[in-house]
């Protein structure tokens, strides 16, 4: 149920000159929630601790970080009204942000290196965060340095659907050396196989997508796999 701030409450606050209409308008603007669910707390904190907050920008930044943590379900069930002071609120946000950063870093590093030498890099991502990181670091061939494979996009929908729901394992392959790249081209006649995503289905069948995210024919894929030894 959406929280509705009582009009009577606001009239009382304004009539007692505890806050101005301009301040209420400003606080409403910095509330990032669609329903302005933080406004009640914002007004109370502003009235109580205006001199301790620093600036409206400080308050906005802390609130936006809190809202982002809440929307990402990293602080489930935490009601902003539990914080009686701005200092407690700000400290909570700082600590939770540090936890979230540590968690993301752990997820980003959840991948297996199958091969890493001057000729080939072959990795298996086990989380979307790892897939995203690998895509940007090693497989970004577009003009903006992003990767064409949907499993490396910012949204986790594609990777999670393939990996967790369908049980697919991905092998990301980067052909590093010019000698090996030339060999791949001579055998396959495909110029877009320097970066390949191998899709291993639960039944053991394998599909492949080139660096432009185009499906590789089974004949070409078999030749490619034979060259790289996987």
Backbone torsions as a table, in degrees:
resi	resn	phi	psi	omega
1	UNK	NA	133.3	-179.7
2	UNK	-72.4	139.6	179.3
3	UNK	-82.6	128.7	179.6
4	UNK	-112.3	124.2	178.7
5	UNK	-78.3	128.2	-176.5
6	UNK	-64.8	133.7	177.7
7	UNK	-67.0	-33.0	179.4
8	UNK	-64.1	-38.9	178.7
9	UNK	-61.7	-46.7	-178.5
10	UNK	-65.4	-37.6	179.0
11	UNK	-64.2	-39.7	-179.9
12	UNK	-66.0	-44.5	179.9
13	UNK	-61.3	-45.0	-178.5
14	UNK	-68.7	-39.1	-179.8
15	UNK	-66.0	-27.7	179.6
16	UNK	-88.0	3.8	177.4
17	UNK	58.2	32.0	177.0
18	UNK	-83.2	-18.8	178.7
19	UNK	-157.0	149.9	-179.2
20	UNK	-94.2	162.4	176.6
21	UNK	-62.5	-35.2	179.3
22	UNK	-64.4	-40.8	178.8
23	UNK	-65.3	-43.0	178.3
24	UNK	-60.8	-41.6	179.0
25	UNK	-63.5	-41.0	179.1
26	UNK	-65.2	-44.8	179.7
27	UNK	-64.4	-36.0	178.2
28	UNK	-64.1	-36.9	-179.0
29	UNK	-68.0	-31.8	-177.4
30	UNK	-87.8	-4.7	176.6
31	UNK	-75.6	112.5	-175.1
32	UNK	-79.1	-8.0	-177.8
33	UNK	-79.9	142.9	-178.9
34	UNK	-60.0	-33.0	-177.3
35	UNK	-96.4	4.5	-178.6
36	UNK	56.1	44.7	-175.4
37	UNK	-73.2	-14.5	-179.6
38	UNK	-93.6	-4.1	-171.1
39	UNK	-63.2	-39.7	179.2
40	UNK	-57.2	-49.3	-179.7
41	UNK	-66.0	-40.5	179.9
42	UNK	-57.5	-45.3	-179.0
43	UNK	-64.0	-43.9	-179.5
44	UNK	-62.3	-44.4	-180.0
45	UNK	-67.0	-39.7	-179.6
46	UNK	-63.8	-41.1	178.5
47	UNK	-67.0	-42.5	-174.4
48	UNK	-77.2	-37.4	-169.3
49	UNK	-133.1	31.1	-176.4
50	UNK	-53.2	-40.6	-177.4
51	UNK	-72.5	-18.0	-177.9
52	UNK	-94.8	-12.0	-173.2
53	UNK	-78.0	-31.2	-179.7
54	UNK	101.2	-73.1	177.7
55	UNK	-155.5	165.0	178.9
56	UNK	-64.6	-28.4	178.0
57	UNK	-67.8	-38.9	177.3
58	UNK	-61.4	-44.9	-179.7
59	UNK	-64.6	-43.1	179.4
60	UNK	-62.1	-45.1	-178.4
61	UNK	-61.7	-44.9	179.5
62	UNK	-63.8	-40.4	-178.8
63	UNK	-67.6	-41.1	179.1
64	UNK	-64.2	-37.3	177.8
65	UNK	-67.4	-41.1	177.2
66	UNK	-61.1	-45.6	-179.0
67	UNK	-63.0	-41.0	179.1
68	UNK	-63.5	-42.0	177.5
69	UNK	-63.5	-40.0	-179.7
70	UNK	-67.9	-44.4	-178.6
71	UNK	-66.8	-27.6	178.9
72	UNK	-88.0	5.0	177.0
73	UNK	63.9	25.7	178.0
74	UNK	-87.8	-14.3	175.0
75	UNK	-132.6	57.6	-177.6
76	UNK	-59.4	135.1	174.1
77	UNK	78.2	7.0	179.9
78	UNK	-89.1	113.5	-179.9
79	UNK	-89.1	128.7	-177.9
80	UNK	-61.0	-24.6	-178.3
81	UNK	-71.5	-6.0	177.4
82	UNK	-75.7	-12.3	-177.4
83	UNK	-96.5	109.4	-178.2
84	UNK	-78.9	-12.6	-179.3
85	UNK	-139.9	157.0	179.4
86	UNK	-67.7	-35.6	-179.9
87	UNK	-61.9	-44.1	178.3
88	UNK	-63.6	-40.8	179.8
89	UNK	-63.5	-47.6	-178.4
90	UNK	-64.1	-41.4	178.9
91	UNK	-64.2	-39.8	178.6
92	UNK	-61.8	-46.4	-179.4
93	UNK	-62.1	-41.9	179.8
94	UNK	-61.3	-47.1	-179.5
95	UNK	-63.9	-44.1	-178.6
96	UNK	-68.1	-33.5	176.1
97	UNK	-65.5	-38.5	177.9
98	UNK	-65.4	-40.4	176.9
99	UNK	-63.2	-44.3	-179.0
100	UNK	-63.3	-40.3	179.5
101	UNK	-64.4	-40.4	179.1
102	UNK	-65.2	-38.9	-179.7
103	UNK	-65.9	-43.9	179.4
104	UNK	-62.7	-42.2	179.6
105	UNK	-61.4	-40.6	178.8
106	UNK	-64.4	-43.1	-179.9
107	UNK	-67.8	-35.9	179.5
108	UNK	-64.2	-28.5	-177.5
109	UNK	-95.2	10.8	-179.2
110	UNK	-88.7	74.6	176.8
111	UNK	-147.5	161.3	-178.7
112	UNK	-113.1	132.9	176.2
113	UNK	-92.9	113.8	179.4
114	UNK	-84.0	-40.0	178.8
115	UNK	-154.5	137.9	-179.4
116	UNK	-150.0	93.7	179.1
117	UNK	-146.3	-169.4	-175.1
118	UNK	-67.7	-20.6	-178.4
119	UNK	-93.6	-42.7	-171.0
120	UNK	-140.7	146.9	166.0
121	UNK	-122.5	121.6	177.9
122	UNK	-129.1	121.4	-176.5
123	UNK	-133.1	152.8	177.0
124	UNK	-120.8	112.1	177.6
125	UNK	-82.3	139.2	179.8
126	UNK	-111.9	-3.2	175.2
127	UNK	-140.3	160.0	176.7
128	UNK	-62.8	-39.5	-179.6
129	UNK	-59.5	-41.4	178.3
130	UNK	-67.5	-41.6	179.3
131	UNK	-61.6	-42.8	178.8
132	UNK	-62.8	-47.3	-179.1
133	UNK	-61.6	-46.4	-179.7
134	UNK	-64.2	-40.1	179.9
135	UNK	-59.9	-44.2	-178.8
136	UNK	-73.3	-36.3	-174.4
137	UNK	-79.5	-38.1	-171.2
138	UNK	-122.1	-20.5	-170.7
139	UNK	-122.4	15.7	179.4
140	UNK	-82.1	106.6	-177.5
141	UNK	-113.2	-5.0	177.6
142	UNK	-73.9	168.8	-178.7
143	UNK	-60.7	-32.4	180.0
144	UNK	-91.5	12.3	176.5
145	UNK	72.2	12.4	176.4
146	UNK	-91.2	165.7	-178.9
147	UNK	-97.5	146.9	-177.2
148	UNK	-78.3	-20.0	-176.2
149	UNK	-72.3	130.0	-175.3
150	UNK	-63.7	-22.3	179.7
151	UNK	-72.6	-7.1	178.5
152	UNK	-108.7	4.4	179.6
153	UNK	-66.6	165.6	-179.2
154	UNK	-63.0	-37.1	177.1
155	UNK	-77.3	143.0	-176.2
156	UNK	-89.6	1.5	-173.1
157	UNK	-56.2	-49.9	-175.1
158	UNK	-66.7	-51.2	-177.6
159	UNK	-60.2	-48.6	-177.1
160	UNK	-62.8	-35.9	178.8
161	UNK	-65.9	-45.9	-179.8
162	UNK	-68.6	-47.6	-171.5
163	UNK	-76.4	-50.1	-174.2
164	UNK	-87.7	-39.4	-176.8
165	UNK	-83.8	-45.4	-175.8
166	UNK	-95.7	-9.0	176.9
167	UNK	71.5	28.1	-179.2
168	UNK	-87.4	139.5	174.8
169	UNK	-109.3	136.9	-179.0
170	UNK	-108.6	136.5	170.4
171	UNK	-114.7	115.5	176.2
172	UNK	-94.0	124.4	-174.6
173	UNK	-118.4	128.5	175.2
174	UNK	-120.0	119.3	176.9
175	UNK	-87.3	110.8	-170.4
176	UNK	-88.5	-51.6	-172.0
177	UNK	-75.1	145.3	178.1
178	UNK	-63.7	-34.2	-179.8
179	UNK	-63.5	-45.7	-179.8
180	UNK	-70.6	-36.5	176.3
181	UNK	-60.5	-43.2	179.1
182	UNK	-64.3	-39.5	178.6
183	UNK	-63.9	-42.6	178.4
184	UNK	-60.6	-43.6	-179.2
185	UNK	-66.7	-42.6	-179.1
186	UNK	-60.9	-37.1	-177.6
187	UNK	-82.7	-40.4	-173.6
188	UNK	-98.6	-21.3	-176.3
189	UNK	62.1	23.8	178.5
190	UNK	-116.0	120.0	-174.9
191	UNK	-84.3	-4.5	-174.9
192	UNK	-108.0	30.3	-177.4
193	UNK	-108.9	24.3	174.5
194	UNK	-76.0	-25.7	177.3
195	UNK	-130.8	118.9	-175.6
196	UNK	-133.1	136.6	173.9
197	UNK	-105.1	116.0	176.7
198	UNK	-93.3	130.6	-178.9
199	UNK	-108.2	112.5	-179.4
200	UNK	-103.2	111.7	-178.4
201	UNK	-78.8	160.8	-179.8
202	UNK	-56.6	-28.0	-179.9
203	UNK	-84.7	2.7	177.3
204	UNK	93.0	-9.4	177.5
205	UNK	-70.6	150.8	-175.1
206	UNK	-125.6	135.3	173.6
207	UNK	-121.1	163.6	-179.9
208	UNK	-140.8	145.9	177.8
209	UNK	-127.3	133.7	-177.6
210	UNK	-79.2	-174.9	-174.6
211	UNK	-68.1	-13.3	175.7
212	UNK	-100.0	9.5	179.2
213	UNK	67.4	29.7	175.1
214	UNK	-96.0	140.9	-179.4
215	UNK	-65.9	131.6	179.5
216	UNK	-88.9	135.2	179.5
217	UNK	-61.9	151.9	-177.8
218	UNK	-60.4	-37.1	179.3
219	UNK	-64.6	-47.3	178.9
220	UNK	-65.2	-40.2	-179.1
221	UNK	-63.8	-41.0	178.4
222	UNK	-62.0	-39.4	177.6
223	UNK	-65.4	-43.0	-179.7
224	UNK	-62.5	-46.6	-178.8
225	UNK	-63.1	-35.7	179.6
226	UNK	-66.6	-38.3	-179.8
227	UNK	-66.9	-43.5	-175.7
228	UNK	-87.0	-10.2	175.4
229	UNK	76.4	41.3	178.2
230	UNK	-140.0	NA	NA
